[in-house]
């Protein structure tokens, strides 16, 4: 059965395979002595549509959640006089990037978080346009695509989003036995 929820699940699976598994991005690690450093990991696909903060100690988001990709169905519209709907998909992205270490071991904010965020968004855009139909059911509307970095960034976290539209067919109507 084709439903909006099955489309969401198919998009999550697609992004896991075509984007998240192919990228390694910085992630925060805390050493036993309390010092922070970073490692690299694949972005996680957050299937429930949002990240719940894990602490109430003033942190806006838990750094363990970064990097992430959050697909979210935003809106569904019927297409006039056709048996299809247009599903508006928003995908949110978050990366962690405090910068790089210089030759003296000092952390330098080099603005690379900005680049990592846009590389993640671009990898997703390219995946959508290389695979116009997802799960043989959900077709990208090729003439619509938006992406934006959230204006107020909270260093060292970088966040952005994209919006795309997909066509989703209606289920076939069941025949009314009274008409036969």
N, C-alpha and C positions, 0 to 999 in steps of 0.2 A: 504494500500500500504506500502511495506517495502522500506524505504529509509534510507540514512545515518542520515538525520535530525530526522526521527522518532526514530532511534536507540538512538541518543543523548537524546531525550526527555524521552525515556524509561529508560535510564541509570540514568538520573536526578531523575525521580520518584522512581526508585529502591533505589538509595543512600539516598533519603529523608526518605523512609520507613525503610530500613534495617540498616542504619548507623546513619544518623543525628538525627532522633527521639529517638534513644536509648542512646545517649551520651550527657552529659552536660560538657562543658569545660569553662575555665576562659574567661571572657570578661571584658574589661576595662570600668569603669564607672567614670564619673567626677562629684563630688559633687558640690553643689551650692557654696561652699567656694573655689572651684578650686582644691581641693585635689583629687587625684586619688585613686581609690580602684578598687576592682574587684567583679564581680558577676559571676554566672554560667548561660550559655545558650547553646542551641543546635547549632551545626554548621549550617550555612546557605549554601544551595546549590546555587551556582552562575551559572545560566543557560545560560548566554550570553558569557561564555568562558573567561572572564577576569574582573578584578576589576579596575574601573577608580578612580584615586585619587580624593578626594572631595575638597582638598585644595591646595593652592600653597604656603603655608607658610613654606615649607621646609620638611614637612612630606612626606615620601615615600609612605606610604599607610595610609589610615584613619583607626584608631584602631577600629572604630565601625564595620568594616567589619569582624573582627576576632571573633570567629573561622569560617573558611570557607572550603568548598570543591568545587573545580571547575573542572567538567568533560569537556574534550575537545577532539574532534575527531582530531587526528594528521595526519593520512594517511589511504588511502584505496588502497588495492592491489587485483587484481584478482588472484584466485588460478588456475594454469594451468590446462586446460582440465576438469574443473569442473564448475558448475553453481553456484559458491559461491564467495564471496569476503572476504578478511581478513581485518578487520577494526582495526587500531591501536588506542587505547584509552589512553590518558594521563589524569591523575587526579591529580590536584594540591591541596595541603592542607596548611592551615595556622592556627596557634594557637597563642594565647597571653598568656604568663605566666611569670610574673616578679619574681615569687618565692612564698614564704610563709611568714607569720608573725610569729615571735618568741614570746615567753611568755611575752616579754617586749613591744610588738606591733611594733617592728622594722622589716621592710621588708628584707628578706634574700633570695638572689638568690641561690636556692638549686639545680638548674639544672633540675627542674621538667618539664620545657617546652620541653626539649628533649624527655622525657618519654611520655608526652601528645601527641606530634607529632607522635611518633612511635605507640602509642596506637590507634590513629585515622587511620593511614595507615594500621595497622594490622586488625582493625575492618572492614575496607573496603576489604582487601584481603580475610578475612574469609567469608564475605558476598558473594563475587564473587564465592568462591569455594564451599560454601554451596548451592548456587543457580546457578548451571552451565549454565542454560538457563534463560535469562531475557525476560519477556513479551512473552514467548513461541516462540520467533523468533531469539534471538541473543545468540549464544552459545559461551562460553568462550573456548579459546584454552588453554587447561590445561597445556601444557608443556612450557608455556612462562609467566613469570611474573618478573618485575623489580620494585624496589623501592629504593629511595635514599633521604637523607636529603640534602638540598641545602647547599653547603660547607660554604658559608659566611652568618652567621645568624646575624640579627640586633636585639640584645636584646632589649626588651623582646618578640620579635616576632620570631617564629620558623616556617620554611616552608620546605616542601618536596613534593615529587611527586611519582606516581607509573605509570607504563605502563603495559597494558594488551592488549591482542588481542582477537577479537571476530569474529566468522564466521557469515556472513550475506548472506542469499540466494538471488539469482537473482529473479526478477519477472518472472513469466511464460510467454513465448513468445505468442503473439497473432497469431492465425492461419491465414495464407494467403488464402483468399477465392479462389484465382486463382489456388490453388493446389487441389481443390476438384471437 
